[in-house]
Amino acid sequence: MSEPAVYRILEGAPGDALVRRRIVAWRRLEPGDVRSQGSVDVPESPFLEAKVFEIALPAPVHAEMKRLAEAKSSALALSKIPLVDYEPAGVLISAAGGMAIGVWLEYLRPASWFLATAAVCFVVGVIIAVIAKRRRAVAEAAAEARWASAPERKEHDALAREIAQAWLQFGQLLKRDTGFHVEIRVAEGSNDPLRLASIDPRPMEGAKGFDPEDWLPTEGGGVRYEALHAGGEIATRAMPGTTEVGGDPAPITKSDVAPKGEVVAEHGEVADTIDERADDAPSSIDRSA
């Protein structure tokens, strides 16, 4: 497979290092279409072809993304106060149900003692759940207020809008120049999955945020993409036969599926993604000229 084209998502200062990763984009095949050079088959549909492209962000921008994302996560963390989580209530209610079933199946004797214990567990569980719900609502409101008043809030929102707009522009340029899409419906009427996306689209929705890990290479030598299913869940999948930036050329089977958190490069590997020759990577703006 030939080396993928490189698109710079955002402009940086001259000489800035780049954080680079490879993504998968798709093109729908109509009757009579000829496959593009360097494209690969898509496991989800015989009517799509996939191709690998390389995107890049200035390293200072990515560092700022990490700083602001950590500030938001810290501000929105729920206060460490008791009775905020639902787990204790769930354990008690489940225990009550288990004891009731055990008595019904005549596994637990004496029945009167276990039924009384189950009733107490159920009532206490419901009370704890009601208290937890109210305390959690208060804690979430306090967290939202902390983030609303945080000095990083405006910086975060401005960067989120800039990245979302740059990603939209990149998708439009890619479609115009190559015919490939960064997000595409698999097939009309299909629900497994509904769509394929180059990176997790959730942070881009409404320019509400961003995930710095979306812009890092995936480990394991392969390029991964997101499959959106009908229930809203998103699975990370590996594209067979592809390699990441600096990755070893190892074949990846189409059955490889991993949670998103397991396929992101560790912080210690970020240095391997930085290309000191920033001028070698043309920007997406340059490609529109």
C-alpha positions in Angstrom: 0.0 0.0 0.0 1.4 3.4 -0.9 2.1 6.1 1.7 -1.1 8.0 2.6 -1.6 11.7 1.8 -1.1 14.0 4.8 -3.6 16.7 5.7 -3.0 19.3 8.4 -6.2 19.9 10.3 -5.1 23.2 11.9 -2.4 25.7 11.1 0.4 26.3 13.6 3.4 28.4 13.8 6.2 27.8 11.2 8.4 25.0 12.4 5.9 23.5 14.9 6.2 19.8 15.4 3.2 17.7 14.4 1.1 15.1 16.2 0.1 12.7 13.4 -2.2 9.7 13.0 -3.8 7.8 10.2 -7.5 7.5 9.7 -9.8 5.4 7.5 -12.2 7.2 5.0 -14.8 5.6 2.8 -16.3 5.9 -0.7 -19.6 4.3 -1.8 -19.2 2.1 -4.9 -21.9 2.6 -7.6 -22.4 0.1 -10.4 -19.6 0.5 -12.9 -17.3 2.3 -10.5 -13.6 1.4 -10.5 -11.9 1.0 -7.2 -9.4 3.7 -6.2 -5.7 3.0 -6.2 -4.5 1.9 -2.8 -8.0 1.3 -1.4 -8.9 -1.8 0.6 -12.1 -3.8 1.1 -14.5 -2.8 4.0 -15.6 -5.8 6.2 -19.0 -4.1 6.8 -20.1 -3.8 3.2 -19.1 -5.0 -0.3 -20.4 -1.7 -1.6 -17.9 0.5 0.1 -14.1 0.9 -0.3 -11.8 2.3 2.3 -8.6 4.3 2.0 -6.0 5.5 4.6 -5.2 9.2 5.0 -2.9 10.9 7.4 -3.9 13.9 9.5 -1.8 16.1 11.6 -2.2 18.7 14.4 0.4 21.1 15.6 2.0 19.7 18.8 1.3 22.9 20.8 -2.4 22.7 19.8 -2.6 19.1 21.0 -0.8 19.9 24.3 -3.4 22.7 24.8 -6.2 20.2 24.1 -4.8 17.9 26.8 -4.6 20.7 29.3 -8.1 22.0 28.7 -9.6 18.5 28.6 -8.0 17.7 32.0 -9.3 21.0 33.4 -12.8 20.1 32.3 -12.6 16.6 33.6 -11.4 17.9 37.0 -14.1 20.5 37.2 -16.9 18.1 36.3 -15.8 15.4 38.7 -18.4 14.7 41.3 -17.5 15.7 44.9 -16.3 12.8 47.0 -19.2 12.8 49.3 -21.1 9.7 50.6 -24.3 8.5 49.1 -23.8 9.9 45.6 -23.4 6.6 43.8 -26.2 4.1 43.2 -24.1 1.0 43.7 -25.0 0.5 47.5 -28.7 0.8 46.7 -28.3 -1.6 43.8 -26.5 -4.2 45.9 -29.1 -4.1 48.6 -32.1 -4.3 46.2 -30.4 -7.2 44.3 -29.7 -9.0 47.6 -33.4 -8.6 48.5 -34.5 -10.0 45.2 -32.0 -12.9 45.5 -33.2 -13.9 48.9 -36.8 -13.7 47.8 -36.1 -16.0 44.9 -34.1 -18.3 47.2 -37.1 -18.6 49.5 -39.5 -19.3 46.6 -37.2 -22.1 45.4 -37.0 -23.4 48.9 -33.2 -23.0 49.0 -33.3 -20.6 52.0 -34.8 -21.6 55.3 -36.4 -20.5 57.6 -38.5 -18.6 55.1 -39.8 -16.1 57.6 -36.3 -14.9 58.6 -35.0 -14.5 55.1 -38.2 -12.8 53.8 -38.0 -10.3 56.7 -34.3 -9.7 55.9 -35.1 -9.3 52.2 -37.8 -6.7 53.0 -35.5 -4.7 55.2 -32.7 -4.8 52.5 -35.3 -3.7 49.9 -36.6 -0.8 51.9 -33.2 0.4 52.9 -32.0 0.1 49.3 -34.9 2.2 48.0 -34.2 4.9 50.7 -30.5 5.0 49.8 -31.4 5.2 46.1 -33.7 8.2 46.7 -31.1 10.0 48.8 -28.4 9.2 46.3 -30.5 10.6 43.4 -31.0 13.9 45.2 -27.4 14.2 46.4 -26.1 13.3 42.9 -28.3 16.0 41.3 -26.8 18.5 43.8 -23.3 17.3 43.1 -23.8 17.5 39.3 -25.2 21.0 39.6 -22.2 22.1 41.7 -19.8 20.5 39.1 -21.5 22.3 36.2 -21.3 25.6 38.2 -17.6 25.0 38.8 -16.9 24.4 35.1 -19.0 27.4 34.1 -16.9 29.7 36.3 -13.6 28.0 35.5 -11.1 30.3 33.7 -10.4 27.5 31.2 -14.1 27.4 30.1 -13.9 30.0 27.4 -10.6 28.7 26.1 -12.0 25.2 25.9 -15.2 26.2 24.1 -13.3 28.3 21.6 -10.8 25.5 20.8 -13.7 23.0 20.5 -15.4 25.2 17.9 -12.2 25.7 16.0 -11.4 22.0 15.9 -15.0 21.0 15.0 -15.0 23.6 12.1 -11.5 22.5 10.9 -12.6 18.8 10.9 -15.8 19.7 9.0 -13.7 21.7 6.5 -11.3 18.7 6.2 -14.1 16.3 5.5 -15.5 18.6 2.8 -12.1 19.0 1.1 -11.4 15.3 1.3 -14.8 14.6 -0.3 -14.2 17.2 -3.0 -10.6 16.1 -3.8 -11.0 12.3 -3.5 -14.6 11.3 -3.1 -14.0 9.7 0.2 -16.0 10.5 3.4 -14.9 10.7 7.0 -18.4 9.5 8.1 -20.7 7.4 6.0 -23.9 5.3 6.3 -23.1 1.7 5.7 -26.4 1.0 3.8 -29.9 2.2 3.8 -31.9 0.2 6.2 -28.8 -1.2 7.9 -28.6 -1.1 11.6 -25.4 -3.1 12.3 -23.7 -0.7 12.2 -25.6 2.4 11.1 -22.5 4.5 10.3 -18.7 4.3 10.0 -16.6 7.2 11.3 -12.9 8.0 11.0 -12.7 9.1 14.7 -15.2 9.2 17.5 -17.8 11.7 16.4 -19.3 12.4 19.8 -16.9 15.2 20.9 -17.6 16.9 17.6 -21.4 17.0 18.0 -22.4 20.6 18.4 -18.7 21.6 19.0 -19.2 20.7 22.7 -15.8 19.3 23.3 -12.9 17.2 22.0 -11.0 14.2 23.0 -7.2 14.6 22.7 -6.8 10.8 22.3 -8.8 10.9 19.1 -5.7 12.5 17.5 -3.1 10.1 18.6 -2.0 7.0 16.6 -3.6 3.7 17.7 -1.2 1.1 18.9 -0.7 -2.4 17.5 0.4 -1.4 14.1 -3.0 -1.0 12.6 -5.4 1.9 11.8 -8.7 1.9 13.6 -12.1 3.4 13.0 -15.4 3.8 14.8 -18.6 1.8 14.0 -21.8 3.5 15.3 -24.7 1.1 16.1 -28.4 1.7 16.4 -28.4 1.9 20.2 -25.8 4.7 20.2 -22.9 2.5 21.2 -19.6 3.0 19.3 -17.2 0.1 18.7 -13.6 0.6 17.7 -12.5 -1.7 14.9 -9.2 -2.4 13.1 -8.9 -2.0 9.3 -7.3 -5.2 7.9 -3.9 -4.8 6.4 -3.2 -1.2 7.4 -0.4 0.3 9.5 -0.3 3.3 11.7 2.3 6.1 11.9 5.6 4.4 12.9 3.8 1.0 13.2 5.1 -2.3 12.2 3.4 -3.8 9.1 1.4 -6.5 10.8 -1.9 -7.8 9.3 -5.0 -7.2 11.4 -8.1 -9.4 11.1 -11.5 -7.9 10.6 -12.7 -9.6 13.8 -10.4 -7.3 15.9 -12.7 -5.2 18.1 -11.5 -3.3 21.1 -13.0 -0.7 23.5 -11.9 2.8 22.6 -9.7 3.2 25.7 -7.6 0.1 24.8 -6.4 1.3 21.4 -5.0 4.7 22.2 -1.3 5.2 22.5 0.0 5.8 25.9 1.4 9.3 26.8 4.9 7.9 26.7 4.5 7.1 23.0 3.3 10.6 22.0 6.9 11.6 21.2 7.0 8.9 18.5 4.1 10.7 16.7 5.8 14.1 16.4 7.4 15.0 13.1 9.9 17.7 13.5 9.7 18.5 9.8 6.4 20.3 10.1 6.8 22.0 6.7 6.8 18.6 4.9 3.1 18.1 5.7 0.8 20.3 3.5 -2.2 21.8 5.2 -5.8 21.1 4.2 -6.1 24.7 3.2 -3.2 24.3 0.8 -4.9 21.4 -0.9 -7.9 23.5 -1.6 -5.9 26.0 -3.6 
